[in-house]
Amino acid sequence: MDLSELAFQLNNYVGEEGTSFDAVLNDDGILEVICSNNDEFPIHMTTTNTQILAVTRLFDVAEVNEGSVDELNAMFLHMSPAVPLSSIGRQGSAYILFGAMALSTRFEVIAHELEVQAENTIDVLEAVEELLN
């Protein structure tokens, strides 16, 4: 999967629900995608030898109310199976929403999964907002 070609395709595509994309390949080889259905939380994409990875940074652990990290982690464990096409995790001090696709995934499926990840980001943040400062 060539990320510059993916950026070109995304920038010229409008999904069935009217979602458009703004995709820019950064100098570090990471594709930053902003979906019109959630323009506040970019999705960062990269590839490995076997898959396409899509990661959205949600918030830093420092943004969690004091004493609420364990409750938040438990909430995420229970919530994760109910979040379609996405998983919740942590990289360093940042909580993330992420998904993976095969390198052979058709473009339309990639675009749909990005739309869903953008929507899932909003849903997850709304579910945990009481635990954030």
N, C-alpha and C positions, 0 to 999 in steps of 0.2 A: 504494500500500500504506500503510495507516494503522497505525503502530506501536502505538498504544494498543489498537486492535482486535486486532492480532496478539498483544499481551501477554495480553489477555483470553482469546483462544482457546488460547494455550499453557498458561495457568494452569488451564484446564479440560480438558486433554487428557492421555491416557495412550497412549503408542505401543504398537505390536504387541509389542514386547519388554518392555513394562512401564515404559518410561522416562516420567517425569513432568518437568514444567518449573516453574521459578519465574522469572517474567519481570516486570521492573519498568522502566517508562519513566522515566528520569532527567530532571531539570529541563533538561538540555542537549539533550534530544531523542534521546538514545541509549538503545536498549533493551538492558538487561542481562539475559541469559538464563543460568540455571544449570540444567544437565541433571542428573537424578538418577544417570546413569551416569558422571558426572565432576563432582562438586560443588566441586572445588578451582580450576577454571579457567573463569570465566565467559566467555560469548560476547557480544561487543558488536555490536549490529546498528544499521544506519542505512540510509537509502535515498538514492539519487540520482534524477535524472529518468528513468533507464532501468533501474536495478537495485537489488537488496537486497544489502547487503554484510554479511558476518558475520566478525568478527575476534576471535581469541583470542590474548592476550599469553602467550607461552611463558616467556621469561626475558630478562634484560638481558645485553648483551655483557660486562659486568663479572662475570657469573657463569660465564663460560667460563674454563677453566683457562688460565693464562698460556702463550702460545705455541701455543694450539690453535684460534684463530679461523679460520685458513685451512683446517685439517683439517675443522672443523665446517661451514664454508661449502661445501666440496667434498662432504661427506657429504650436506648438504641438497640440493645440486644433483642428486646421484644418486638420492636418496630421493624427491624431490618427485613424479616421475611415478607412483610406486607408492603414493601416498597418495590414495585415492579421494575425489573431491569437494572436495578441499582443496589449497591451495598454501602454500608456505613462503616467507616473505620477511622483510624487516627494515624497520621504521619508526623512524627515529632510532637510538637505541641498543637498541631492543627487537626481539627476534625474534618473529615472529607466524605463526600459522596462519590462513589466510583462505579464504573462498569467496564466490562471487557467484551470484545468481539473478536471473532476470527478475522485474520487478514483477508480472507476471501468473501467477507460480508458484502453484499450488494449495497451500492450507494444509498438507495431509498431506505434500506433498513438502518444504515448508519444515521441518516438524517432523522428517521423516526426515533431511534434510541436517544439521540441528542435532545430532541423535543421532550421526550419522557423524562430524561435526567434533569432538564431545566425545570420541568413541572414538579418533579420529586423534590428538588432542592427547596422550593417554596413550601411544599407540604411538610417536609421534615422540620424546617425552621419554624413554621407555625406551631407544630406539635411540641416543640421544646422551648418556645420563647419565654415561658414563665421561669425557666431555669437560667436564663441569660441576663447579664447586667448591661 
